[in-house]
Amino acid sequence: MSSIIAIVVLTTSPIDSATVENLETSALRLTQPSPTNPGLPPQIPDKAHGFALTADERSWLASLPPIKLGIDPEWAPIAYIDANGRPSGIVADYLAYISESLGIRFALVKTNSWAETLSLAQSGQVDAAAPVNAPTGHGEDLLYSTPFITLPDVIVTRPHALPQGIVDLAGRRIVISDPSELPAKVLRQLPDAEIAVATNAYHAMQQVADGRADAYLGNAAIVDFNIRSYFPGALKIASPANIESRLSISINRRYERLLPLINNAIAAMPKMEQQRIRSRWLWPRYSAGLPWKTFELTLLGAAIILAIVTIAYVRLRHEARQRLAVEHELADQLSFREALMESLPYPLAAKDSANRYIALNHAYETAFSVKREDLIGRTTLEALPVEPAWSMQIHTMSEQVQDQNRAHHAEVNLLDGDHKLRSWLYWMHPFQLPSGKPGGLLVTLVDVTTIRDAEQRARALDQRLRRVTSHLPVVVFEFRRTPDGALRFPYVGGDTRAMWDLDALSMEADALTALSRVHPDDRPLIKSAVKYSALTMTPISIDFRCVSHGRERWIHTDATPQTELNGTMFWSGVWSDVTHAKAQAEELARAKEAAEIAAASKSRFLATMSHEIRTPMNGIIGMLELLRHESLSTNQQRMLHMIGESAMTLMQILDDVLDFSKIDAGHLEILTEPTDLRALVDGVSAIAATLAHDKGLVVRNSVSSQLSAELKVDGLRLRQILINLISNAIKFTENGEVGIDISVFDQREACQRVHFTVHDTGIGIAPAQLQCLFAPFTQADSSIVRRFGGTGLGLAICKRLVELMHGSVHIESTPGFGTRVTVKLDLDVQLQIRSTPLAGKHAHIASSDPALAAALRELLIPLGIIPVGAASQADIHFVDESRLEEIDNDKPAIGLTVDPIPTGYEISADGTCRLSHNPLMYSAVEALCLHVVGATRSAETDIRHLHVEYQTSGLQILVVDDHPVNRLVTKAQLERLGYTAVAVSNGMDALRVLDNSDFALILTDCAMPEMDGYELTKRIRSREHRSRDTPIVALTANALPDEAIRCAEAGMDGLLIKPTTLAVLRDQLAHWIEISPCRTRTDSMSSLARHRLPEEGAYPSRLIQGFVTETLKDIAFLHAAVADSNAAAAADRIHRIAGASKLFGSGVLGDYGEKLATQLRLGGLSGQEAALAVFCTKVEQLITRLNTLMKGTT
């Protein structure tokens, strides 16, 4: 059976509680480390055990793990496991002694038999086994200690068997329980004897009692125990076996160092201890030899003779035992008292009724460096080495305690053994004798020096803290609230007099006095803040008023709560006088309010200025556009062009002012989207080329081939920056060239650092003037304003826009030689390379201008065209126009010319291809290459150039505008487009006209006398009930972003910003009137045109951007309202978004939103989760479409 290993306390129990009383209990105890050296077991005193361990031995013993121990579980009284599962017997007592002597621990390994124990010991699964018969030498794996006890073996037979010696057992059946009981020399005396081995002594003796064996050979103690316990009258001890059992402890060789220490402990065991163990477990009453009946007569006579002697002896022994018992009891009491006194860590002494010392402990000797023998029998005055005054005081207190028979204590200062003054609590308690007379007193001293030092340091720290905080501009405090509601300030530090008109001690003494200084109106605030902080365990941060020095002061409180185990809450915090800060905040609030009023006034001024300027400008530009369609002379055309340029310059100034105002107010947002920068530069160059060519300037562009096909950037704002910079370059250049260069630095997979450089050969800028160049409304020189004009806002707007895009602007300029302005942006890559039908084609460039050849090569590479050096390998040839005749007619060639061409290229009737490099445009290069190799561009590209004509005859439009010129211009534009127009001057006239006529569309101004456009729209919609029969489009001069929202809320369907062109007016009207475009060259083209975005070119980019920005905010407010379960707020936001969306052609979304808003107002948010999700998705799709539209306008 497998053994069960467990660490237990080994104890013994009495063999027979009926006959043996008050037996001591011993145990294998785990000894505690020495108090003087925690790492070592306690030193064994020489007097007690006769030997001592060295420091090295004690250290090694302390490091040992528990020794796994196996014992014979069924060999009582030598070794056995009692009913509680604990080891008992002689072995247990000896092992307990060894454990205490050496400071080692034993872990019992429980087994079912002694054979199993021996097997575990031999296999090394237990470290020690006991008891074993000590052999003459050590085994291979086991070592044996000195025998700790020697017991004789006896022969056991049935009662009527004759006494037999060991030699009489020859030829008999002998049973034993331990083979080691029969050494070899004994076996030789038993020829022909049958030896049987039983599992234990009980089973062996059972075989003898049953007649299955003739005799049992075993240990006398075991035999006696079993005969008395189990076989009384059935077995007897026949005779000694002349064999001794020398019992020892076996140790595994890995603990070889432990063996001599165990031997020393056994050798040093006091005789008294050995005798105690023997007396406890062994009874020298053995029945050996013949039966008692043989000797009855002989013994009867002897018994009578001895009876008289015995009676007298018993009486004497009884008296002696009583005397000895009293002595033992007194000795035990004395030993207990001494042990108790020595176990206390405090100095302890006892005095008799005459104040003489009768006892003291070791702690007393150590504390005052005195010896016990010097104090016993003497008084404090005679012996204690303290100052005479203290000796007299202690002696007097001792006498008073005994006289009054009442305990007393006092704090005294005494010198310790090192002659250092220490503080002691001197406790005295009187005691009486059993007779009732005064017996003396007990003295206990407690060293409180550390406590007093800590209190002194705390007082010093408190004083230091109060000195420091008294000069701080704040007051620190600790505020406590007990579970019963009591309030107090345990600590207040700082200049409380200035803040509260109270000193700190007064506030600490009475918290209510301080709290009474709080302004009555603010006391509920403080109470609620404290209550909330206590409930949530969150810090307090409030402002309140207190009344001190006859005036109100504002106090700011920051306090952090904590709690104690008894439920007391306390806050550690600080008070700050914020009276001055409050006054500043109020002044700042007033200033802020004034600034907001001024900003609102400025916004109103800008809106008015925009409206009032755009209104006449609409008439001017409209008239100019109409005049261009008339038959004019060359001189008249030139003057008309000059007037148009002036009007557009005025519009640009107006746009700059509005943009700068929005940037300055922080209302302008950057919206990044995928952008083709090559197409963007082509568009900017086309605009700039017109102005540059009028001044005789050359436009030179270059774009790096490393530039990705699409990058994420706000294309609208980047286009604005480049147009502003190139316009400045043209403005300040009289001759030479201007241009745009795009280069790529720090190429990475997901990001490119792009440099946009606008260069010119103009007047240049002096270094001293560069510092103020980006300031608003300033220019490098005042003479520039007189010479070139302008507001000075262009570069300031560019710099602000670049900073909003997280970029930078740098200027390099040399007076008289020109200027280079570089914009640096880090842009994320959307599309690295675009697929093209030209991929793999080869091109040869033959140009006398190296810079032109390099720029052209950079444009060919993104198209997938490979530049080659040999003309024979090329599919496409680029050559200077002057050398076109040198190229064979059968080779496709493109002539390079400096002549301006509006589209950048042209293909003559005879097939001659010309590419203008003034400026060199990517779209022109692509178009010519496709033409030369016979490839075609995608339908998406063709649709950009598709011109669609509309059938408009017979459609009547109502124009409502208070400005007569605008009415005339708008009516003329409509008639030019083929519509029939009716014009009125205000909303009232419009309603009267509507009563008598039907119109395909109403085009109305917003700001008009008598009835404006908003009210007119509301009146018309109220007549139509729920249906919208007539489209209403606003024609307004207000270009601010919120104008679209206002128009949508009034019920309008579209919005046009004055001034507007014929093309924009045509596309917008065509969308809302829903007329069909007529057939163009092919059905496929017509189909594509029919499905194009109706908003293309109809809305200014800033208007689209404003709508997108406001709608994103509305979506955020919508989500917040839904989260707060506020159906009304959610319905309002949906109504606002729906109305604005109709303005941009999303009637389906608008109708869906209106229905959803109505459902929310009537039934709340419950069950509308899916509908809300659909609405938000549709809004996101509209925003995506508008972002794409803004990209196309760039």
ABEGO torsion letter per residue (X at the ends): XBBBBBBBBBBBBBABAAABBGBBBBBBBBBBBBAABAABBBBBBAAAAGBBBBAAAAAAAAABBBBBBBBBAABOAABBBBAAGBBBEAAAAAAAAAAAAAGBBBBBBBBABAAAAAAAAAAGABABBOBBBBBABBBAABBBBBBABBBBBBBBBBAABBBBBAAAABGBBBBBABAAABBAAAAAABBGBBBBBBABAAAAAAAAAAGABABBBBBAAAAAAAAAAAABGABBBABBAGBBBBBBBBBBAAAAAAAAAAAAAAAABBAAAAAAAAAAABBBBBBBEBBAAAAAAAAAAAAAAAAAAAAAAAAAAAAAAAAAAAAAAAAAAAAAAAAAAAABABBBBBBBAAGBBABBBAAAAAAAGBBAAAABGBBAAAABBBBAAAAAAAAAAAAAAAAAGBBBBBBBBBBBAAGBBBBBBBBBBBBBBAAGBBAEBBBBBBBAAAAAAAAAAAAAAAAAAAAAAAABABBBBBBBBBAAGBBBBABBBEBAAAAAGBBAAAAAABAAAAAAABBAAAAAAAAAAAAAAAAAGBBBBBBBBBBBGGBBBBBBBBBBBBBBAAGBBBBBBBBBBAAAAAAAAAAAAAAAAAAAAAAAAAAAAAAAAAAAAAAAAAAAAAAAAAAAABBBBAAAAAAAAAAAAAAAAAAAAAAAAAAAAAAAAGABBBBBBBBBAAAAAAAAAAAAAAAAAAAGBBBBBBBBAABBABBBBBAAAAAAAAAAAAAAAAAABABEBBEBBBBBBGBBAABBBBBBBBBBABAEBBAAAAAAAABBGBBABAAAAAAAEEAGAAAAAAAAAAAAAGBBBBBBBBBGAEBBBBBBBBBBBABABBBBAABGBBBBBBBABAAAAAAAAAAAAAAGBBBBABAAABABBBBBAAAAAABBAABBBBBBBABBBAAGBBBBAAGBBBBBAOBBBAAAAAAAAAAAAGBBBBAAAAAAABBBBBBABGBBBBBBBABAAAAAAAAAAAAAAGBBBBBBABAAAAAAAAAABBBABBBBBABBBGBBAAAAAAAAAAAAEABBABBBBBBBABABAAAAAAAAAAGBABBBBOBBBAAAAAAAAAAAAGBBBBBBABAAAAAAAAABBAABGABBAAAAAAAAAAAAAAAAAAAAAAAAGBAAAAAAAAAAAAAAAAAAGBAAAAAAAAAAAAAAAAAEABGAAAAAAAAAAAAAAAAAAAAAAAAAAX
